[in-house]
Amino acid sequence: MKRILLSLAAFVVALNAQAVDLKPLRAPDVDVVLAASQGRPQIVEIWSLDCSYCRENTARIVEWQKKHRDVRLTMIAMDSIDDNAAALSQVLATLPLPPRTALYANAEAIPEKLRRALDPNWRGEMPRTLLIDMHGGRQASSGLLQPATLDAWHR
């Protein structure tokens, strides 16, 4: 019975991982991605597979976003999509992301190009969160976010 349940659980995780719509992101495309919220506020969560705090930060953002449905969520993995697509999809499938979350992963041969395009003041620490208001104004934060920070930004 245990084997059947474990097999079923593995199948569901694999099925969910295949359902993730992970897109490649290159530096020239960043402005389009960041402007995609079309007049709505947007949270851009920059994360990595080896970032110990990134999943916790994402969980905090998702929990906050449940009360602020007008805010669009975009996830950008700095891991190479060419080398890590399966692992990224598997992790994303386990996160309780809201529907229509935009999912991207690094498609640059030199990751610093994407990092610089996302935020020229960012030195690579993660998690990195970009808060983009409805007018396109940007605020950046590194580390774990507190709900009060998101509330203050969203006012």
Steps between C-alpha positions, in 0.01 A plus 500: 500500500784737587662435164179579318457828689863599444473416131181701474660797680803485270271486197303806617821698561631401156168590339499840672862560401406447137211746533732789595534753218861606555628746241858603420598856591779699338623846594342675196157365602504622861329836437208326328463253789515774763243710312263206447275584795317755282434766762471255789752466782743213458732304729800348325660230712855413394609166635730201454493128568784531750355799688399385847265793566340535158219249551412649838492848348280375216261342752477834685429686177237247390326519838498883484383495138188301596367822656627718214380327184565810291876439534660291227773253598796424274763241594847521343753224569863595455590136434570414138186377327713284269660309788221510760160510329380172654615587852353852477168367372488244777558762771251743346237226482526454878451869580146628565529766229190689394358429154654704219833542680759578233794257521842568350852364526837635396584440134819706497838329462637765737255532794633845592339640183156399624576616854606843375192529277268412788657743746829683435545557876466131585815310593350151481373437855175306521217502534467826309157650462399780266183684597356682199211736562214563256693793348816296440695635800741241636615418849746216568556290809743221588427235761178388661208740460264588781129549427532856636752579225259376235210690662699826503596456134145415390335808653 
